[in-house]
Amino acid sequence: MLQDIPTPTLREARACVLETERLTLRKPTLADVKAIARLANDRRIAENTRRLPHPYTQDDAIDFVRALGAGGRETVFLIENNHTPIGMVGIDWRKPDGIDWREETAAELGYWLGVDHWGQGFGTEAARAVIDYFFEEFDLDQLIAGARVVNPSSRNILEKCGFQWSGVELHRFEALGSSSPVDAFRLSRGVWASLKSWNSSKRRES
Ligand SMILES: CC(C)(COP(=O)(O)OP(=O)(O)OC[C@H]1O[C@@H](n2cnc3c(N)ncnc32)[C@H](O)[C@@H]1OP(=O)(O)O)[C@@H](O)C(=O)NCCC(=O)NCCS
């Protein structure tokens, strides 16, 4: 449970760099705020992410990066392709709506990409890296995620990563100024481990 995750572990998590075939995932710094604001300032992103305001200014990016540095309970990675920032992916350790941490052991995956970078598989590649990192580094049993019911590409990413649909919930979206129905998903450690071993046996065969 969240209260059982030792703070040093969260601190180490914030310093970690993940590499995939095409992407580098690293901690965002104040040097990145211009790029973050430029990427995030798009209604198509804000309307699909719960807490991103719209318009999204450089001051919003500064506040966000400072909050991370001050020990906010999020593990966030800036996604880079060829040394260029393209979006963000992370794990939110706060108690999500409708989840009781005393009964559920979960953290929430979230991601967004600058619109120019959509449709090239980067979302799936970044999500997979953080999912592997989560199950390899933390002793938690499941990861949760949500996609607005009008967001098929995010739903597709979650399903490709093994998430299973668990119901529809209403969540508030800051940029909408209202609540919207969200497909809720869960990925258990067992399903993740099975998919990993199935994928590696397929790779050995080919
Ligand atoms: C969701 C988001 C990250 C997707 O990024 P992406 O890099 O374009 O995604 P990918 O290319 O890895 O995968 C998207 C999948 O959805 C599919 N897809 C895209 N549009 C679709 C549609 N309208 N209907 C069905 N499937 C769709 C793509 O074909 C792809 O699947 P495939 O690889 O099997 O072909 C990006 O659109 C985004 O940042 N959206 C705004 C923020 C957001 O929605 N965040 C998620 C909420 S937490």
The ligand as a Tripos MOL2 file, in Angstrom:
@<TRIPOS>MOLECULE
LIG
   48    50     1     0     0
SMALL
NO_CHARGES

@<TRIPOS>ATOM
      1 C1         -3.4140    8.3370  -26.0580 C.3       1 LIG1
      2 C2         -2.1210    8.7160  -26.7450 C.3       1 LIG1
      3 C3         -0.9920    8.7460  -25.7260 C.3       1 LIG1
      4 C4         -1.8300    7.6960  -27.8480 C.3       1 LIG1
      5 O1         -0.4970    7.8240  -28.2640 O.3       1 LIG1
      6 P1          0.0170    7.1370  -29.6190 P.3       1 LIG1
      7 O2          1.4990    7.1420  -29.6100 O.co2     1 LIG1
      8 O3         -0.6560    7.7700  -30.7690 O.co2     1 LIG1
      9 O4         -0.5130    5.6580  -29.4190 O.3       1 LIG1
     10 P2          0.0240    4.3530  -30.1250 P.3       1 LIG1
     11 O5          0.3730    4.7210  -31.5350 O.co2     1 LIG1
     12 O6          1.0830    3.7090  -29.3070 O.co2     1 LIG1
     13 O7         -1.2420    3.3910  -30.0350 O.3       1 LIG1
     14 C5         -2.5240    3.8340  -30.2720 C.3       1 LIG1
     15 C6         -3.3280    2.6730  -30.7420 C.3       1 LIG1
     16 O8         -4.6770    3.0840  -30.8360 O.3       1 LIG1
     17 C7         -5.1250    2.9020  -32.1850 C.3       1 LIG1
     18 N1         -6.0670    3.9580  -32.4840 N.ar      1 LIG1
     19 C8         -5.8150    5.2570  -32.7430 C.ar      1 LIG1
     20 N2         -6.9660    5.9040  -32.9870 N.ar      1 LIG1
     21 C9         -7.9500    4.9860  -32.8730 C.ar      1 LIG1
     22 C10        -9.3710    5.0190  -33.0410 C.ar      1 LIG1
     23 N3         -9.9890    6.1710  -33.3390 N.pl3     1 LIG1
     24 N4        -10.0640    3.8890  -32.8370 N.ar      1 LIG1
     25 C11        -9.4450    2.7370  -32.5170 C.ar      1 LIG1
     26 N5         -8.1140    2.6240  -32.3700 N.ar      1 LIG1
     27 C12        -7.3680    3.7480  -32.5400 C.ar      1 LIG1
     28 C13        -3.8860    2.9680  -33.0360 C.3       1 LIG1
     29 O9         -4.0910    2.3110  -34.2720 O.3       1 LIG1
     30 C14        -2.9030    2.2300  -32.1370 C.3       1 LIG1
     31 O10        -3.0920    0.8390  -32.1550 O.3       1 LIG1
     32 P3         -2.1580   -0.1260  -33.0590 P.3       1 LIG1
     33 O11        -0.7480    0.0990  -32.6100 O.co2     1 LIG1
     34 O12        -2.6570   -1.4850  -32.7040 O.co2     1 LIG1
     35 O13        -2.3890    0.3060  -34.4630 O.co2     1 LIG1
     36 C15        -2.2120   10.1300  -27.3990 C.3       1 LIG1
     37 O14        -3.2610   10.0930  -28.3410 O.3       1 LIG1
     38 C16        -2.4840   11.2190  -26.4130 C.2       1 LIG1
     39 O15        -1.5570   11.7620  -25.8280 O.2       1 LIG1
     40 N6         -3.7810   11.5760  -26.1990 N.am      1 LIG1
     41 C17        -4.1730   12.6310  -25.2930 C.3       1 LIG1
     42 C18        -3.9140   12.2750  -23.8410 C.3       1 LIG1
     43 C19        -4.4950   10.9340  -23.4690 C.2       1 LIG1
     44 O16        -5.4970   10.5040  -24.0200 O.2       1 LIG1
     45 N7         -3.8770   10.2690  -22.4830 N.am      1 LIG1
     46 C20        -4.3690    8.9920  -22.0000 C.3       1 LIG1
     47 C21        -5.2510    9.1560  -20.8480 C.3       1 LIG1
     48 S1         -4.4010    8.7190  -19.3670 S.3       1 LIG1
@<TRIPOS>BOND
     1     1     2 1
     2     2     3 1
     3     2     4 1
     4     2    36 1
     5     4     5 1
     6     5     6 1
     7     6     7 2
     8     6     8 1
     9     6     9 1
    10     9    10 1
    11    10    11 2
    12    10    12 1
    13    10    13 1
    14    13    14 1
    15    14    15 1
    16    15    16 1
    17    15    30 1
    18    16    17 1
    19    17    18 1
    20    17    28 1
    21    18    19 ar
    22    18    27 ar
    23    19    20 ar
    24    20    21 ar
    25    21    22 ar
    26    21    27 ar
    27    22    23 1
    28    22    24 ar
    29    24    25 ar
    30    25    26 ar
    31    26    27 ar
    32    28    29 1
    33    28    30 1
    34    30    31 1
    35    31    32 1
    36    32    33 2
    37    32    34 1
    38    32    35 1
    39    36    37 1
    40    36    38 1
    41    38    39 2
    42    38    40 1
    43    40    41 1
    44    41    42 1
    45    42    43 1
    46    43    44 2
    47    43    45 1
    48    45    46 1
    49    46    47 1
    50    47    48 1
@<TRIPOS>SUBSTRUCTURE
     1 LIG1         1 GROUP 0 **** ****
